[in-house]
Amino acid sequence: MHTTPRGPVDVEAVLPQLRALARVTTRLHPRRGRPSVEGSSVGGPLLWPADEPWPTCADALLLEHPDGAAVPLVPVLQLLAEDVPDVPFPKGSDVLQVLWCPFDHDPWSAPVPQLRWRRRSAIGRPLATMPAPHEDADPWRVPGACVVDPERVVEYPSMDLPWELGSEIEEPVRRLRAETGWDYDYDLSVAPRIKVGGYPGWTQSPDWPDCACGARMEHLLTVASWEFSRGDERRWIPLEDRAAMAGWGFDSSDEHPWRALQNPAGLMLGDAGGIYIFTCVSCPDRPHDYRFDCS
């Protein structure tokens, strides 16, 4: 079990202007393990129909492989509807799967995610073994198999704050920091890292995509390089992991337990960046788009 510490202050009491902007996000808390094909996971086996071809990269020209070999996509995420009750699954589906090519692509020099929405009862005989990644695949783009422990938490916008509202709360936020030592952006707003729903943890300026139907897409999930950065330990590291963090620091040895907590999936997307996947909740087939940024 993983428990995010409660906020040190009541955000909506101190900043009532944010009440209408609160969102629920589900932190997945991935940890290295042996996930079941029947469960939610990061980098684990997918509940894939045995009679359905495994997808490969369709943009081989960018990859410059002299052997011309097909590049199988790698499993990134599998989510069961009961584990993420706030996700707007298309009618009749109860499994979401995310895959990507383990090589970088334009326009952001990052993997391009693909989504599959499925219904477990319609899968039939599942594929017994996933294809191995291409021999030249970048290991930082192939997530290691992790079990997950979904936890729903409330968050508030940081970089997505409307400009007028940001100006309105600037002084109370400054006073809060001076009186308590807690920082709104780092400690009280957006939950970090691999998560579902809520707000993207942008590093650069927000860039929400629009659907072809004209509606703005909603943040579906984030796949991030790290589970926490310096400063996140004050609020966002789960209570159950605090003991293992004793003496941690970015100069700690590779054997220190914090490294397995910070990057359980072994990902590195750009400079510790993240891929944000968006979907249109107005369209029944849930079209999607993505963005990537890093520091």
C-alpha positions as CSV (number, residue, x, y, z in Angstrom):
1,M,0.0,0.0,0.0
2,H,1.2,3.5,-0.8
3,T,-0.2,6.6,0.9
4,T,0.5,10.2,-0.2
5,P,0.8,12.4,2.9
6,R,-2.0,14.8,3.4
7,G,-1.4,18.3,2.4
8,P,0.2,20.4,5.1
9,V,-2.5,23.1,4.7
10,D,-6.1,23.1,3.5
11,V,-5.7,24.5,0.0
12,E,-9.4,25.3,-0.5
13,A,-9.6,27.1,2.8
14,V,-6.5,29.3,2.1
15,L,-7.2,29.7,-1.6
16,P,-11.0,29.2,-2.1
17,Q,-10.6,30.5,-5.7
18,L,-9.2,27.0,-6.5
19,R,-12.1,25.0,-5.3
20,A,-13.7,24.7,-8.8
21,L,-10.4,23.7,-10.3
22,A,-9.7,20.7,-8.1
23,R,-9.2,17.4,-9.9
24,V,-8.8,13.8,-8.9
25,T,-5.7,12.0,-10.2
26,T,-4.7,8.4,-9.7
27,R,-1.1,7.9,-8.7
28,L,0.0,4.5,-9.9
29,H,3.1,4.1,-7.6
30,P,4.9,1.6,-9.9
31,R,7.4,-0.7,-8.2
32,R,9.5,-3.4,-9.8
33,G,7.8,-6.8,-9.7
34,R,6.1,-9.5,-11.7
35,P,2.8,-8.2,-12.8
36,S,0.1,-10.6,-14.0
37,V,-1.2,-10.3,-17.6
38,E,-4.7,-10.1,-16.0
39,G,-3.8,-7.0,-13.9
40,S,-2.8,-3.3,-14.2
41,S,0.9,-2.7,-14.7
42,V,3.6,-0.5,-16.0
43,G,5.8,-2.3,-18.5
44,G,4.1,-5.6,-17.8
45,P,2.5,-8.2,-20.1
46,L,-0.6,-7.1,-22.0
47,L,-3.8,-9.0,-22.2
48,W,-3.5,-9.3,-26.0
49,P,-5.6,-11.5,-28.2
50,A,-3.5,-14.4,-29.6
51,D,-5.1,-14.0,-33.1
52,E,-4.3,-10.2,-33.3
53,P,-1.0,-9.3,-34.9
54,W,1.4,-7.5,-32.6
55,P,1.9,-3.9,-33.7
56,T,5.2,-2.7,-35.2
57,C,6.6,0.7,-35.9
58,A,5.2,2.1,-39.1
59,D,7.9,4.8,-39.5
60,A,11.0,2.7,-40.1
61,L,12.7,5.3,-42.2
62,L,13.3,7.4,-39.2
63,L,14.9,4.6,-37.3
64,E,17.7,3.9,-39.9
65,H,18.0,0.2,-39.3
66,P,20.2,-1.3,-42.0
67,D,18.7,-4.7,-41.6
68,G,15.2,-3.3,-42.3
69,A,13.8,-5.4,-39.4
70,A,10.3,-4.6,-38.1
71,V,10.4,-2.8,-34.8
72,P,7.8,-4.3,-32.4
73,L,6.1,-1.8,-30.1
74,V,6.8,-2.3,-26.4
75,P,4.2,-2.5,-23.6
76,V,4.1,0.7,-21.5
77,L,1.0,0.5,-19.5
78,Q,-2.1,-1.6,-18.9
79,L,-5.0,-0.3,-16.8
80,L,-8.1,-2.1,-15.7
81,A,-11.2,0.0,-15.4
82,E,-11.8,-1.0,-11.8
83,D,-8.3,0.4,-10.8
84,V,-8.9,3.8,-12.4
85,P,-12.6,4.6,-11.9
86,D,-12.2,8.2,-13.1
87,V,-11.1,7.2,-16.6
88,P,-13.8,7.7,-19.2
89,F,-13.6,4.3,-20.9
90,P,-15.4,3.9,-24.2
91,K,-18.7,2.1,-23.8
92,G,-18.2,-1.7,-23.6
93,S,-14.4,-1.5,-22.8
94,D,-12.7,-2.2,-19.5
95,V,-9.0,-2.4,-20.4
96,L,-6.7,0.4,-21.6
97,Q,-3.3,-0.5,-23.1
98,V,-0.5,1.9,-24.1
99,L,2.4,0.9,-26.3
100,W,5.2,2.8,-28.1
101,C,8.2,2.3,-30.4
102,P,11.4,2.2,-28.3
103,F,13.0,4.8,-30.6
104,D,12.6,8.5,-30.7
105,H,10.4,10.2,-33.4
106,D,9.7,13.6,-34.6
107,P,8.5,16.2,-33.7
108,W,9.9,15.9,-30.1
109,S,12.5,13.2,-30.3
110,A,10.4,11.0,-28.1
111,P,8.4,7.8,-28.5
112,V,4.9,8.0,-30.1
113,P,2.3,6.2,-28.0
114,Q,-0.5,4.1,-29.3
115,L,-3.6,3.2,-27.4
116,R,-5.9,0.1,-27.4
117,W,-9.3,0.0,-25.6
118,R,-10.5,-3.5,-25.0
119,R,-13.2,-5.6,-23.4
120,R,-11.7,-8.5,-21.4
121,S,-14.6,-10.9,-22.2
122,A,-14.0,-10.4,-25.9
123,I,-10.3,-11.1,-25.9
124,G,-10.6,-14.9,-26.1
125,R,-7.3,-16.8,-25.9
126,P,-4.6,-14.3,-24.8
127,L,-1.1,-14.1,-26.4
128,A,1.2,-16.3,-24.3
129,T,4.5,-14.3,-24.8
130,M,5.1,-10.7,-25.8
131,P,7.6,-10.1,-28.6
132,A,11.0,-9.2,-27.4
133,P,12.1,-5.6,-28.0
134,H,14.3,-4.9,-31.1
135,E,18.0,-5.6,-30.4
136,D,18.9,-2.0,-30.9
137,A,16.0,-0.6,-28.7
138,D,17.0,2.1,-26.4
139,P,16.7,0.5,-22.9
140,W,15.6,3.9,-21.5
141,R,12.6,3.6,-23.7
142,V,11.6,0.1,-22.6
143,P,9.9,0.2,-19.2
144,G,10.8,-2.6,-16.8
145,A,7.9,-4.7,-15.5
146,C,6.2,-3.0,-12.5
147,V,3.2,-3.8,-10.3
148,V,1.1,-0.8,-9.4
149,D,-0.8,0.4,-6.4
150,P,-3.4,3.0,-7.6
151,E,-4.1,5.8,-5.1
152,R,-6.6,8.7,-5.8
153,V,-5.5,12.1,-4.6
154,V,-6.8,15.6,-5.2
155,E,-4.6,18.1,-7.0
156,Y,-4.8,21.7,-8.2
157,P,-3.4,23.5,-11.3
158,S,0.1,25.0,-11.3
159,M,1.2,26.0,-14.8
160,D,-2.4,25.5,-16.0
161,L,-3.7,28.3,-13.7
162,P,-5.5,31.0,-15.7
163,W,-3.4,34.1,-15.8
164,E,-5.9,36.2,-14.0
165,L,-6.3,33.7,-11.2
166,G,-2.6,33.3,-10.9
167,S,-2.3,37.0,-10.3
168,E,-5.1,36.9,-7.8
169,I,-3.6,34.3,-5.6
170,E,0.0,35.5,-5.9
171,E,0.0,37.4,-2.6
172,P,-1.7,34.7,-0.5
173,V,0.6,32.1,-2.0
174,R,3.6,34.3,-1.1
175,R,2.3,34.8,2.4
176,L,1.6,31.1,2.8
177,R,5.2,30.3,1.9
178,A,6.6,32.9,4.2
179,E,4.4,31.7,7.2
180,T,4.6,27.9,6.7
181,G,7.5,27.2,4.5
182,W,5.3,25.3,2.1
183,D,5.4,26.1,-1.6
184,Y,2.2,26.0,-3.6
185,D,3.7,24.8,-6.9
186,Y,5.9,22.1,-5.4
187,D,4.0,21.0,-2.4
188,L,0.3,21.7,-2.9
189,S,-0.7,21.7,-6.6
190,V,0.1,18.9,-9.1
191,A,1.0,15.4,-8.1
192,P,4.1,14.2,-9.9
193,R,5.0,11.4,-12.3
194,I,3.2,8.3,-13.6
195,K,-0.4,8.9,-13.0
196,V,-3.9,8.9,-14.6
197,G,-6.2,11.9,-14.9
198,G,-5.7,15.2,-13.2
199,Y,-3.3,17.9,-14.5
200,P,-0.1,17.3,-16.6
201,G,3.0,18.0,-14.6
202,W,4.3,20.3,-17.4
203,T,8.0,21.3,-17.5
204,Q,7.5,23.7,-20.3
205,S,4.5,25.9,-21.1
206,P,1.1,24.0,-21.3
207,D,0.1,22.8,-24.7
208,W,-3.3,21.1,-24.6
209,P,-4.3,19.5,-28.0
210,D,-7.7,19.9,-29.6
211,C,-9.7,17.1,-31.1
212,A,-10.9,17.1,-34.8
213,C,-14.4,17.6,-33.4
214,G,-13.3,21.0,-32.0
215,A,-13.3,20.1,-28.3
216,R,-10.2,20.4,-26.2
217,M,-8.8,17.0,-25.2
218,E,-8.5,16.0,-21.5
219,H,-5.4,14.7,-19.8
220,L,-5.7,10.9,-19.8
221,L,-2.4,9.9,-18.3
222,T,1.3,10.8,-17.9
223,V,4.3,8.5,-18.3
224,A,7.2,10.1,-16.7
225,S,10.9,9.4,-16.3
226,W,11.1,9.7,-12.5
227,E,8.6,9.3,-9.7
228,F,10.1,12.3,-7.9
229,S,12.6,15.1,-8.2
230,R,14.4,17.1,-5.6
231,G,11.8,18.9,-3.5
232,D,9.1,16.3,-4.0
233,E,10.2,14.5,-0.8
234,R,8.5,17.1,1.4
235,R,5.0,16.1,0.2
236,W,4.8,13.5,-2.5
237,I,6.9,10.5,-1.5
238,P,4.5,7.9,0.1
239,L,4.6,7.4,3.8
240,E,5.5,3.8,3.4
241,D,8.7,4.7,1.5
242,R,10.0,7.3,3.9
243,A,12.1,5.0,6.0
244,A,14.0,3.8,2.8
245,M,14.7,7.4,1.9
246,A,17.0,8.0,5.0
247,G,20.2,9.7,3.8
248,W,19.1,10.0,0.2
249,G,20.5,12.5,-2.3
250,F,21.3,12.8,-5.9
251,D,24.9,12.0,-5.0
252,S,23.9,8.7,-3.2
253,S,25.4,5.4,-4.4
254,D,23.5,3.3,-6.9
255,E,22.8,0.8,-4.2
256,H,20.8,3.3,-2.1
257,P,17.1,2.2,-2.0
258,W,15.9,5.7,-3.2
259,R,17.1,4.9,-6.7
260,A,14.6,2.0,-7.1
261,L,11.9,4.2,-5.7
262,Q,12.6,7.2,-7.9
263,N,12.9,5.3,-11.2
264,P,11.3,1.8,-10.8
265,A,10.6,1.4,-14.6
266,G,14.1,2.5,-15.6
267,L,12.8,5.2,-18.0
268,M,14.6,8.3,-19.2
269,L,12.7,10.4,-21.7
270,G,14.8,13.3,-22.8
271,D,16.1,15.2,-19.8
272,A,13.9,13.5,-17.2
273,G,10.8,14.4,-19.2
274,G,7.4,13.0,-19.5
275,I,4.9,12.0,-22.2
276,Y,1.4,13.3,-21.6
277,I,-1.5,11.5,-23.4
278,F,-4.8,13.2,-24.0
279,T,-8.2,11.9,-25.1
280,C,-11.4,13.5,-26.3
281,V,-14.3,12.6,-23.9
282,S,-16.8,14.1,-26.4
283,C,-16.1,11.4,-29.0
284,P,-17.3,7.8,-28.3
285,D,-14.2,6.2,-29.8
286,R,-11.9,8.3,-27.6
287,P,-9.4,9.7,-30.1
288,H,-6.1,10.6,-28.6
289,D,-3.0,12.8,-29.0
290,Y,0.1,13.3,-27.0
291,R,2.7,15.9,-25.9
292,F,6.3,15.6,-24.7
293,D,8.4,18.0,-22.7
294,C,11.5,17.9,-20.5
295,S,13.8,20.3,-18.6
